[in-house]
Amino acid sequence: MRRAIASLAAALSLSSCGENAAAPAAQAAPPAVPGAWIVDKSASKIEFSGTQTGVAFAGRFQAFDATIVFDPDDLAAATIEAVIDTGSAKTGDRQRDAALPGAEWFSSKAFPQARFRSEAVTAAADGYEARGKLTIRETERDLALPFTLKIEGGRAIADAAVTLDRSDFGVGQGEEFLTDKWVGYEVKVTIHIEAVR
């Protein structure tokens, strides 16, 4: 994974050299990583929904990024790594939005990022499935993430949805939140990613 990310960064970097006779010979640019995609953040979103005192609420993470290497003809080489800024969670409710980055919930000062790293990507009946590790509050759990994918020319559009149990990751500390009396355990996460190459 680190090698793929490093290769991707090198492939995206731009270099130039002046026409100075004393300058070292220009090096050939490394080849682009096959299947590499760049997330179009303006067209992508990661949203979540849950319940509080039995009433549904929804929100989204306003800051995230992903490194994606994906070729439908070479799934063995596919890698997906997504990083979410936990402090960017917004629901439109002032009190809830102030609480989410706090120690009882995401504890964003101590754990500023949530991260998903794929370990395998396989074909599925309705698209694909990325299996890997999801880490929130430094608690790591296995995650199977089914997703659909449409590639049109140089743009890829992927959609995914998964339901998490917040208590698996220690989200909701304090006696009143350790049960689902006030805030439900289940949190649905929906993902829409558009990327270009």
Buried (B, 14 or more C-beta within 10 A) or exposed (E): BEEBBEBBEBEEEEEEEEEEEEEEEEEEEEEEBEBBBBBBBEEBBBBBBBBEEEEEBEBBBBBBBBBBBBBEEEBEBBBBBBBBBBBBBEBEEEEBEEBBBEEBBBBBEEBBBBBBBBEEBEEEEEBBBBBBEBBBBEEBEEBEBBBEBEBEEEBBBBBBBBEBEBBEBBBBBEEEBEEBEEBBBEBBBBBBBBBEB
